Amino acid sequence: MTTTERTEFDADAAEAILRKACEVADVDPDGIEMLRFGDHAVFRIGGGRIVSRVGRSPDRLPSVQREVAVAEWLAAEEYPAARLVTEAEQPVVIEGHPVTFWEGLADGETYASTGEMGELLRRLHELDSPTFSLPPLRPFDKVIQRLNRATIPDRTRAFLSGMADDLMGEYGRLRFALPAGHLHGDFNVGNVLRDAVGHPKVIDLDGFVTGPREWDLMQTAMYYDSFGWHTEAEYADFIAGYGFDVREWSGYSVLRSMREILMVTWLSQNAGTDPRAAEEVEKRVESLRSGGSRRDWAPF
């Protein structure tokens, strides 16, 4: 099967698309290395000088175009975030897949402190809104899209669909404590990296939307109290940096469940090609069914 005939977006297909995009953007494809595989395939090029993101499917194009606009807005505001590279117009579209090129940040694995994260998120929320429009937060759209294309058992799909339906009703009844505004949409420690001189910068800008500010606070809170991925002291630093503890808000448990189902369906996209991911999806779903601890959810 040739690359153009592929129906499955896997690591090989993503790298083939990236190599074609490098030709268009005049980027040296030396030393391509995959970093992660989710809604995008993310690659390091040239030992980390450049990071490229390859959209999983053509329907990612609008969000990637928005990501480029957000990057240009944040650069104009001198906000510490990922910066685009190359003179080519971005995104580069190859076989329908949007591809973008970004400055590499150190080794790509040096994370900001939680205190710095809280300060950066507060600064982000305090910026004047961009002149272009951002879509409203619609988290259930991603759940539905992912379940429609995931290779998972019908029983698992039905359970997750039913859970999403119930949460959709609960979400519509929430009363938020913070004012609405622009959001990063996926703010967590994995998306705040240090650059070559140690300064923290926010990455993964394609999820910017408008909605309740509580949404951007959720993952750091969950990583502490649900998964144990942050310590009590680290979470306290995050609260001090931002100025609000989302766990004390009455709607916290609803947003936590929404975030959990997003984590499960994000991973379900790889279940058909990665046995480890398929096993982890079933483990997570069982804990959702039983109400059991999330402490054994493995990071991906």
Secondary structure, 3 states (H helix, E strand, C coil): CCHHHCCCCCHHHHHHHHHHHHHHHCCCCCCCEEEEECCEEEEEEHHHCEEEEEECCHHHHHHHHHHHHHHHHHHHCCCCECCECCCCCCCEEECCEEEEEEECCCCCCCECCHHHHHHHHHHHHHCCCCCCCCCECCHHHHHHHHHHHCCCCHHHHHHHHHHHHHHHHHHCCCCCCCCEEEECCCCCHHHEEECCCCCEEECCCCCCEEEECHHHHHHHHHHHHCCCCCCHHHHHHHHHHHCCCHHHCCCHHHHHHHHHHHHHHHHHCCCCCCHHHHHHHHHHHHHHHHCCCCCCCCCC
